[in-house]
C-alpha cells in the first residue's frame, strides 16, 4: 500500500479478508474532545454502534510511530489516557511517525489513513471548516482539503456552529464535495439540528448514499462525500442555551484578545465549561448516531459493489 508503517489490526485484517465492511473512526475526539475518565468507555460504545450495524469498526491513530488502523484496548488506552499525546493532521503524520510519537488523528489524517487501508466510510462527530475571521487569518481546517481529494464518505453532524458555516459550505462547493443531508433539507450545526442554511441534496437512506459513492467512482471523481446527519431532536442542545453561550463565548474571546486559530478551541472549551454538561451529552449522542449510520452505509456500499461484480 505504502512505504509508511501502516498497520492493520488482526480484527480489521480478518474483516477485510472475509468481506466484512469496515468503518473508520477518528481518535482526536477521544483524546482531545472528551473527558479522559469516560473516553475509553465512549470509544467502546462507538465501536459497538458500528458492529450493531453489521460493519467492523477501525479506530485510527499513530502509536509509537506506527499508523494503526484498528486499536486493541491497550493501544486505545495509550491514545486516550497517555500524557503528551499529539494531535496529528495529514501534514504531521510523517513527523510523528519518524519521531516515534503517539498521536490522535484528526478527520483529515484519519480519512487519509483510511484511504490507504482501502476503507471507504468514516464516522466522526463534526467536520472542521472555515474559522470565523478567516478573511484575515486564512484559518481553514485541513479537513476540507482532505474531503476534496480523498474518495471517502464522511458521516458527521455538520460543522461546529462556532465556525463560519456559510463559508465552509462555499469551500465544500469549490472543492466539488457532494453534501448530502440525511433526512434533512438544512445543514446541521453539530450541537443544533439546523443552521438555517440549505443542504444541496437530501437523501433518506444509507442505500442512496452508497449509490452516490459508487456513482462518484464510475464518473472518476476523486473527492469524498459528506453525509450531514443532524443530531436527534431529543439530544439537540437547547437552542436558547446554545445561542446565548455562543454569543457570550464570542464576546469573551474578543475581550481577552483571543483571535485567529485560537478562537475555535476557545469557544469549544467555553461551551464545555458553561453549558452544565449539555454540550458533552450532545457530542456523545451524535457521535454514536453517526457511527451507526456509517455502519449501515458501509454495509449498503458493500452490497452495491458485490451486485456490480
C-alpha positions as a Python dict, from the first residue, in 0.01 Angstrom:
ca = {
    (1, 'X'): (0, 0, 0),
    (2, 'X'): (270, 245, 103),
    (3, 'X'): (621, 253, 246),
    (4, 'X'): (487, 418, 560),
    (5, 'X'): (436, 183, 856),
    (6, 'X'): (60, 143, 833),
    (7, 'X'): (-51, -146, 1050),
    (8, 'X'): (-393, -310, 1023),
    (9, 'X'): (-508, -482, 1340),
    (10, 'X'): (-583, -855, 1321),
    (11, 'X'): (-954, -780, 1361),
    (12, 'X'): (-955, -536, 1069),
    (13, 'X'): (-736, -765, 859),
    (14, 'X'): (-974, -1055, 916),
    (15, 'X'): (-1277, -839, 839),
    (16, 'X'): (-1132, -728, 506),
    (17, 'X'): (-1027, -1083, 418),
    (18, 'X'): (-1373, -1219, 496),
    (19, 'X'): (-1559, -942, 312),
    (20, 'X'): (-1698, -762, 618),
    (21, 'X'): (-1732, -387, 551),
    (22, 'X'): (-1515, -162, 768),
    (23, 'X'): (-1585, 184, 912),
    (24, 'X'): (-1300, 417, 1010),
    (25, 'X'): (-1326, 614, 1336),
    (26, 'X'): (-1111, 906, 1439),
    (27, 'X'): (-919, 926, 1765),
    (28, 'X'): (-885, 1302, 1820),
    (29, 'X'): (-1238, 1326, 1953),
    (30, 'X'): (-1144, 1062, 2213),
    (31, 'X'): (-807, 1204, 2315),
    (32, 'X'): (-881, 1575, 2289),
    (33, 'X'): (-1258, 1615, 2280),
    (34, 'X'): (-1396, 1403, 2566),
    (35, 'X'): (-1321, 1374, 2940),
    (36, 'X'): (-1039, 1125, 2990),
    (37, 'X'): (-1229, 935, 3258),
    (38, 'X'): (-1510, 836, 3022),
    (39, 'X'): (-1334, 837, 2683),
    (40, 'X'): (-1241, 467, 2676),
    (41, 'X'): (-1598, 365, 2758),
    (42, 'X'): (-1733, 603, 2495),
    (43, 'X'): (-1487, 465, 2240),
    (44, 'X'): (-1618, 114, 2309),
    (45, 'X'): (-1976, 236, 2270),
    (46, 'X'): (-1891, 398, 1936),
    (47, 'X'): (-1733, 77, 1807),
    (48, 'X'): (-2032, -123, 1930),
    (49, 'X'): (-2265, 108, 1733),
    (50, 'X'): (-2072, 21, 1416),
    (51, 'X'): (-2085, -352, 1492),
    (52, 'X'): (-2459, -347, 1554),
    (53, 'X'): (-2498, -204, 1203),
    (54, 'X'): (-2317, -503, 1058),
    (55, 'X'): (-1974, -350, 998),
    (56, 'X'): (-1632, -370, 1161),
    (57, 'X'): (-1502, -59, 1343),
    (58, 'X'): (-1144, 59, 1289),
    (59, 'X'): (-1034, 336, 1522),
    (60, 'X'): (-726, 504, 1376),
    (61, 'X'): (-426, 662, 1549),
    (62, 'X'): (-47, 670, 1549),
    (63, 'X'): (102, 464, 1833),
    (64, 'X'): (478, 474, 1897),
    (65, 'X'): (540, 592, 1543),
    (66, 'X'): (316, 336, 1374),
    (67, 'X'): (-2, 443, 1194),
    (68, 'X'): (-255, 191, 1318),
    (69, 'X'): (-590, 110, 1160),
    (70, 'X'): (-780, -62, 1437),
    (71, 'X'): (-673, -34, 1801),
    (72, 'X'): (-674, -302, 2068),
    (73, 'X'): (-762, -199, 2423),
    (74, 'X'): (-402, -133, 2524),
    (75, 'X'): (-335, 91, 2225),
    (76, 'X'): (-665, 272, 2276),
    (77, 'X'): (-576, 348, 2636),
    (78, 'X'): (-235, 475, 2525),
    (79, 'X'): (-401, 721, 2290),
    (80, 'X'): (-683, 828, 2523),
    (81, 'X'): (-511, 832, 2859),
    (82, 'X'): (-145, 887, 2774),
    (83, 'X'): (37, 1207, 2854),
    (84, 'X'): (158, 1436, 2576),
    (85, 'X'): (-44, 1262, 2305),
    (86, 'X'): (-4, 1475, 1993),
    (87, 'X'): (-282, 1583, 1758),
    (88, 'X'): (-191, 1486, 1404),
    (89, 'X'): (-337, 1615, 1082),
    (90, 'X'): (-206, 1498, 744),
    (91, 'X'): (87, 1739, 749),
    (92, 'X'): (200, 1597, 1086),
    (93, 'X'): (192, 1225, 1002),
    (94, 'X'): (545, 1192, 864),
    (95, 'X'): (688, 1385, 1159),
    (96, 'X'): (511, 1192, 1437),
    (97, 'X'): (594, 863, 1265),
    (98, 'X'): (966, 938, 1228),
    (99, 'X'): (982, 1068, 1587),
    (100, 'X'): (813, 753, 1716),
    (101, 'X'): (536, 951, 1883),
    (102, 'X'): (182, 862, 1980),
    (103, 'X'): (-81, 1087, 1824),
    (104, 'X'): (-455, 1106, 1783),
    (105, 'X'): (-556, 1164, 1423),
    (106, 'X'): (-784, 1442, 1303),
    (107, 'X'): (-1061, 1399, 1047),
    (108, 'X'): (-814, 1476, 767),
    (109, 'X'): (-545, 1234, 887),
    (110, 'X'): (-799, 963, 967),
    (111, 'X'): (-952, 992, 620),
    (112, 'X'): (-607, 970, 462),
    (113, 'X'): (-505, 659, 657),
    (114, 'X'): (-846, 502, 597),
    (115, 'X'): (-797, 558, 224),
    (116, 'X'): (-457, 388, 237),
    (117, 'X'): (-624, 90, 401),
    (118, 'X'): (-899, 78, 138),
    (119, 'X'): (-1174, 189, 379),
    (120, 'X'): (-1445, 394, 210),
    (121, 'X'): (-1666, 505, 502),
    (122, 'X'): (-1566, 712, 803),
    (123, 'X'): (-1769, 835, 1102),
    (124, 'X'): (-1684, 1137, 1313),
    (125, 'X'): (-1857, 1400, 1524),
    (126, 'X'): (-1824, 1731, 1347),
    (127, 'X'): (-1626, 1833, 1041),
    (128, 'X'): (-1366, 2108, 1064),
    (129, 'X'): (-1429, 2410, 847),
    (130, 'X'): (-1358, 2773, 779),
    (131, 'X'): (-1296, 2958, 1102),
    (132, 'X'): (-1457, 3286, 1198),
    (133, 'X'): (-1238, 3573, 1087),
    (134, 'X'): (-1071, 3361, 818),
    (135, 'X'): (-1082, 3659, 582),
    (136, 'X'): (-794, 3798, 789),
    (137, 'X'): (-638, 3484, 938),
    (138, 'X'): (-676, 3244, 641),
    (139, 'X'): (-761, 2982, 902),
    (140, 'X'): (-929, 2685, 740),
    (141, 'X'): (-931, 2326, 856),
    (142, 'X'): (-732, 2073, 656),
    (143, 'X'): (-1043, 1853, 679),
    (144, 'X'): (-1191, 2038, 381),
    (145, 'X'): (-893, 1983, 152),
    (146, 'X'): (-884, 1617, 255),
    (147, 'X'): (-1250, 1575, 162),
    (148, 'X'): (-1180, 1738, -172),
    (149, 'X'): (-908, 1488, -260),
    (150, 'X'): (-985, 1157, -85),
    (151, 'X'): (-1269, 927, -201),
    (152, 'X'): (-1404, 858, 148),
    (153, 'X'): (-1763, 907, 263),
    (154, 'X'): (-1757, 1106, 587),
    (155, 'X'): (-2058, 1091, 818),
    (156, 'X'): (-2078, 1386, 1055),
    (157, 'X'): (-2327, 1614, 1230),
    (158, 'X'): (-2231, 1907, 1009),
    (159, 'X'): (-1969, 2152, 1132),
    (160, 'X'): (-1950, 2306, 1475),
    (161, 'X'): (-2163, 2618, 1495),
    (162, 'X'): (-1867, 2812, 1635),
    (163, 'X'): (-1719, 2806, 1282),
    (164, 'X'): (-1814, 3015, 979),
    (165, 'X'): (-2076, 2776, 844),
    (166, 'X'): (-2170, 2968, 524),
    (167, 'X'): (-1803, 2998, 425),
    (168, 'X'): (-1749, 2628, 497),
    (169, 'X'): (-2032, 2530, 264),
    (170, 'X'): (-1889, 2759, -4),
    (171, 'X'): (-1550, 2592, 27),
    (172, 'X'): (-1706, 2246, 0),
    (173, 'X'): (-1875, 2358, -320),
    (174, 'X'): (-1547, 2491, -459),
    (175, 'X'): (-1380, 2160, -374),
    (176, 'X'): (-1659, 1971, -556),
    (177, 'X'): (-1759, 1774, -247),
    (178, 'X'): (-2118, 1644, -262),
    (179, 'X'): (-2303, 1741, 57),
    (180, 'X'): (-2594, 1511, 143),
    (181, 'X'): (-2844, 1587, 418),
    (182, 'X'): (-2962, 1266, 581),
    (183, 'X'): (-3335, 1318, 619),
    (184, 'X'): (-3295, 1695, 628),
    (185, 'X'): (-3310, 1993, 393),
    (186, 'X'): (-3097, 2212, 619),
    (187, 'X'): (-2733, 2182, 715),
    (188, 'X'): (-2682, 2078, 1078),
    (189, 'X'): (-2455, 2265, 1318),
    (190, 'X'): (-2325, 1989, 1544),
    (191, 'X'): (-2490, 2093, 1872),
    (192, 'X'): (-2804, 2202, 1684),
    (193, 'X'): (-3001, 2038, 1405),
    (194, 'X'): (-3047, 2341, 1182),
    (195, 'X'): (-2807, 2622, 1092),
    (196, 'X'): (-3068, 2782, 867),
    (197, 'X'): (-2860, 2700, 559),
    (198, 'X'): (-2979, 2453, 294),
    (199, 'X'): (-2800, 2132, 202),
    (200, 'X'): (-2755, 2087, -171),
    (201, 'X'): (-2910, 1739, -169),
    (202, 'X'): (-3138, 1548, 65),
    (203, 'X'): (-3122, 1169, 96),
    (204, 'X'): (-3332, 936, 308),
    (205, 'X'): (-3144, 607, 322),
    (206, 'X'): (-2800, 452, 356),
    (207, 'X'): (-2865, 276, 25),
    (208, 'X'): (-2892, 611, -153),
    (209, 'X'): (-2564, 731, -2),
    (210, 'X'): (-2395, 410, -117),
    (211, 'X'): (-2534, 463, -467),
    (212, 'X'): (-2389, 816, -472),
    (213, 'X'): (-2048, 688, -366),
    (214, 'X'): (-2047, 425, -642),
    (215, 'X'): (-2164, 680, -899),
    (216, 'X'): (-1872, 902, -796),
    (217, 'X'): (-1641, 609, -865),
    (218, 'X'): (-1789, 537, -1206),
    (219, 'X'): (-1755, 903, -1300),
    (220, 'X'): (-1391, 900, -1200),
    (221, 'X'): (-1445, 1166, -933),
    (222, 'X'): (-1187, 1154, -655),
    (223, 'X'): (-1347, 1374, -392),
    (224, 'X'): (-1514, 1245, -80),
    (225, 'X'): (-1885, 1256, 1),
    (226, 'X'): (-2007, 1446, 306),
    (227, 'X'): (-2311, 1299, 481),
    (228, 'X'): (-2461, 1555, 718),
    (229, 'X'): (-2658, 1367, 983),
    (230, 'X'): (-2834, 1601, 1231),
    (231, 'X'): (-2835, 1509, 1597),
    (232, 'X'): (-3165, 1353, 1706),
    (233, 'X'): (-3423, 1605, 1834),
    (234, 'X'): (-3415, 1461, 2184),
    (235, 'X'): (-3039, 1509, 2205),
    (236, 'X'): (-3016, 1854, 2048),
    (237, 'X'): (-2881, 2124, 2278),
    (238, 'X'): (-3145, 2370, 2390),
    (239, 'X'): (-3136, 2637, 2120),
    (240, 'X'): (-3163, 2930, 2361),
    (241, 'X'): (-2876, 2791, 2570),
    (242, 'X'): (-2671, 2730, 2256),
    (243, 'X'): (-2723, 3078, 2113),
    (244, 'X'): (-2662, 3253, 2445),
    (245, 'X'): (-2345, 3051, 2509),
    (246, 'X'): (-2212, 3118, 2161),
    (247, 'X'): (-2266, 3494, 2189),
    (248, 'X'): (-2116, 3504, 2538),
    (249, 'X'): (-1819, 3300, 2419),
    (250, 'X'): (-1757, 3528, 2122),
    (251, 'X'): (-1773, 3832, 2350),
    (252, 'X'): (-1534, 3672, 2598),
    (253, 'X'): (-1291, 3579, 2323),
    (254, 'X'): (-1292, 3935, 2195),
    (255, 'X'): (-1248, 4081, 2542),
    (256, 'X'): (-950, 3859, 2621),
    (257, 'X'): (-779, 3914, 2286),
    (258, 'X'): (-832, 3564, 2151),
    (259, 'X'): (-817, 3568, 1772),
    (260, 'X'): (-726, 3371, 1463),
    (261, 'X'): (-676, 2998, 1501),
    (262, 'X'): (-721, 3020, 1879),
    (263, 'X'): (-1086, 3126, 1857),
    (264, 'X'): (-1238, 2786, 1779),
    (265, 'X'): (-1071, 2585, 2059),
    (266, 'X'): (-1151, 2870, 2295),
    (267, 'X'): (-1519, 2861, 2202),
    (268, 'X'): (-1540, 2482, 2228),
    (269, 'X'): (-1385, 2496, 2574),
    (270, 'X'): (-1625, 2776, 2664),
    (271, 'X'): (-1920, 2555, 2567),
    (272, 'X'): (-1793, 2269, 2782),
    (273, 'X'): (-1747, 2500, 3079),
    (274, 'X'): (-2072, 2697, 3055),
    (275, 'X'): (-2345, 2453, 2949),
    (276, 'X'): (-2357, 2228, 3254),
    (277, 'X'): (-2261, 1918, 3057),
    (278, 'X'): (-2521, 1977, 2785),
    (279, 'X'): (-2265, 2017, 2507),
    (280, 'X'): (-2086, 1698, 2610),
    (281, 'X'): (-2411, 1497, 2618),
    (282, 'X'): (-2499, 1620, 2270),
    (283, 'X'): (-2147, 1543, 2146),
    (284, 'X'): (-2160, 1181, 2263),
    (285, 'X'): (-2513, 1123, 2131),
    (286, 'X'): (-2436, 1250, 1782),
    (287, 'X'): (-2113, 1053, 1751),
    (288, 'X'): (-2296, 731, 1839),
    (289, 'X'): (-2566, 808, 1583),
    (290, 'X'): (-2307, 886, 1315),
    (291, 'X'): (-2122, 560, 1383),
    (292, 'X'): (-2444, 361, 1344),
    (293, 'X'): (-2531, 538, 1019),
    (294, 'X'): (-2178, 490, 884),
    (295, 'X'): (-2208, 119, 956),
    (296, 'X'): (-2530, 98, 756),
    (297, 'X'): (-2373, 292, 468),
    (298, 'X'): (-2070, 62, 466),
    (299, 'X'): (-2295, -244, 450),
    (300, 'X'): (-2503, -90, 171),
    (301, 'X'): (-2189, 7, -23),
    (302, 'X'): (-2059, -348, 7),
    (303, 'X'): (-2388, -484, -127),
    (304, 'X'): (-2385, -240, -420),
    (305, 'X'): (-2025, -330, -504),
    (306, 'X'): (-2099, -704, -493),
    (307, 'X'): (-2401, -654, -716),
    (308, 'X'): (-2178, -498, -982),
    (309, 'X'): (-1936, -791, -990),
}
